[in-house]
Amino acid sequence: MKKPRHLSPVERALWDKVAERTAPLHPMRPPTQPNPIQKPKEALGPQKIRSFTVGEKAVRENVKPRPTSTALQLRTAPVQMDNKSFGKMKKGKLKPERRIDLHGMTLAQAHPELISFILGSHAAGKRLVLVITGKGRARHDTGPMPAMRGLLRTQVPQWLSLPPLTSVVLQVTPAHIRHGGEGAYYIYLRRRN
């Protein structure tokens, strides 16, 4: 059995400071006597202990939010369409009326193709279309900065949220595995007026 580790003077001072500010859990019990170890001298170093209260939120300074994946953002987006249809669509039970395969295209080729496909589908009165982007090529990343995988997969939802497509697109969600899974998106279009 290992011997218990004793607190260093700095740790003991910190513990004493915390213990002074806490209320006893069971006030009926007699308070315990503090350990008669000397408190360390103030000149231990430039350490500053910020005071806090129990229940106070931690203050994080200069912390940037973690980027979230496009698929996660789409999955957590609010449902804009009929819940029953949305459930069927996510389960792959609704068959897309039209589809376009963008995978293998460059961003410059894919963007105008997507715009003409979506606007043409809306003009034809279609409601559910499938856009296949592909999952992206697996790269052997040897550099210090991680390379983005699947440029079309991340770019297509952004294009759909910009004019002229935002006026005809009602809902965008990742496709069911039956229709391409992570490499495709269902786009539910608004009704024609």
N, C-alpha and C positions, 0 to 999 in steps of 0.2 A: 504494500500500500504506500502510495506517495505521500510525502509530508505536504501539508497545505502551504501554499505560497503566501508570503506576507506582503502586504501592500507597501509600495515605496512611499516616501514622504509626500511626493506630489499627488499620488493616488489617494493617500490618506486625507490630505487637505481637501481634495475634490469631494471625497466621500463625506467628510464632515460638513462641507458647505451644503451638499444636497440634503443631508440628514437634518440640518438646522431648519430647512425650509419646508419640511414635510410634516403633515399632521399624522398622528398615530392612527393605525387602522382600527384598533380596538382601544378606545379611550379609557375604558375601565381598568385595563391592565396598568400596573405601575411602569413608568418609563424606565428604560435600561440606562445604566450609567455609561457615559462615554468612556472610551478607552483612553487611559492617561498617557498617550504618546504625544510628544511635543509636536506642535504644528511646525511645518518648515518655515524657514526664513522667507521673507518677501522677495529677496534678491535671487530667486532661483532662475529667473530668465524672463524673456519678454512674453510669457504666456498670459493671455487674457481669457477669462472665463466670462461669457456673456450670461447675464441672469435670465432666467426663464420661469414660467409658471406651468404647473401641470395642466395639460390639455391644450397648450399653446401650439400652434402650427410651427413646424420648422421653417426657418427662413433659408431659402436656397438662393444664393447670389451667383450670377453669371452662369446659370445652368440653362442650356439650350434644350428645347423639347426634342425628343427622339422622333425622327421622321417615321411616319407610318406608311405601310405599303398601300398601294392604290386599291388592291383587292380588299384590304381591311376597311378602308374608308368607304368603299362601295357597300360592303356587307353591313356596316353600321349606319349607313345613310337612312333617313326616314323614308318610309314607303309612301310614294306619291300616287300609286294606282290602287285599284280594288284589291283588298287583302286576299280574297279567294283566288283571284287570277294570279296574284303575286306568289302565293303558295304553290299553285300548280306549275308556274313558270320555274321557280327555284328547284322543284322536284323533277324537272325535265318532262312534265306531262303535256305541256303546250308545245306544239310543233311550230318552229319559226316559219313564217310565210316566205321570206327571202333570206339569202345569205351572201356574204362577200368574204373572200379569203384574201387578206392583206399580207399574209406572212410571206416573207421573201422580198417584199418591197422596201425601198428606202423611205424615210420620213417624207421626203419631197414628193415621192410618187404616191404614197398612201393617203396623204391629207386630202388632195383634190378628189381622189377616188371615193374616199369616205363621205365627203360632202355631197357629191353627186348621187351616191348610193342612198344615203339617208333622205335627202330631199326628194329623190325620185320615188322611193318607197312610200314616203308620206303623201306625195301627189297621187300615187296609185291606190291610196286608201289602206295600205298595209298597216298592221298594228305591232306585230312582233317580228323583229329581224335579228339575225345573228351575224356578228362581226367576228371573224376569226383572225386573231393577231399572231398566234403562235406563242410559245412559252419563252422564246429567246434562246439563243445559243449559249451552251455552257462554255465558259471561258476558264482557262487556267490562270488565275489571278496571281501574279507574282509581284506586283507593285505594291507600294505602301498605301495607295488609295483604292478602295474597292470599286470595281467597274460595275456599272448598272447592267442588269440582265433584262433583256426584253424591252427594248426602247418603244416598240409599237404598243406593247401591252400596257406600259405606263402612260404613253402619250394619247392613246385613243380616248380614254375617259375625259382627259383634259380638253381635247378638241370638241367632244360632245357637249361640254359645259360652256362653250364659247359661241358667239353668233357666227353664222346664221343657224346653227344646229340646235342651240338651246331653246329656241321657240317651238321646235317640233318634237323634241325628246322629252318624254315624261319620266322614264326610269331607266337606269343602267345598272346591271348586276352581272356578276360573273356567271358563266354558263354552267349548266349541270354537266357532269362527266360524260353523259350520253351525247352531248353536243359540243364537246371540246374542253370542258373543265376550265382549268386556269388559263388556257390559251385562247379563250373566246369570251365574248360578252353578249348577253341578251340586251337588246335595246327595245324598249316598249315606247311606241310613238303615240303622240296625241291624236285625237280624232280630227279629221278634216272638217273645216267649217263650211 
